[in-house]
Amino acid sequence: MFSFESITPPEGFRQGVVLLAYLLAVMWALAIVDVATGRRVLNQLSIVPRALDGLPGIAIAPLLHGGFGHLAANSGPLVILGTIILLQGLEVLGLVTVFCWLFSGIGTWLFGRPGTRHLGASGVVFGYLGYILLRGYFERSPGAIAAAVVVGLLYGSALWGLLPLQQGKSWVGHGMGFLGGALVARNLEAMQTWLMNNSGW
């Protein structure tokens, strides 16, 4: 298995970069559609805590944003942090993305404030952040530690987003995403083994 110790990009690195680019393109395309429709359609697909009509948002909400500013704020970290994780392999990026996507969404639906609407890729971004920071601790290799230090210096201030300090910020989604990333960092090998034995991955 590829680790942060490797020097050359792993197999599937180029495909992973393309997938990140496609994901970003979909988000921007949906943002344009959202503006063109007067924000009357896509916002209805957001996560609404403990409401049945908010369940589809668990799968869809990370693709949607409250505006171009919100999307722009998530785009850079999503690509940069995603590319760093991709250095461990396309399989790892996929695992971290899917787990944090669902863990953040389900956590927001379960624990978010009733009557609120939650959307955006922030949960996934915080999941990436949690994974990289904690993987350095659990893997203990120089490369993983270096990645954690660099990411900590670049995005450490974003950890304030885990606290309920700003109105309109889904700190529950941020926290659940970060926790999801930490769980993958702690249990990466076990999760990969389970997937290999049960999904044909």
Salt bridges, closest charged atoms under 4 A:
ASP34 OD2 - ARG39 NH1 3.07
GLU139 OE1 - ARG135 NE 3.18
GLU189 OE2 - ARG135 NH2 2.53
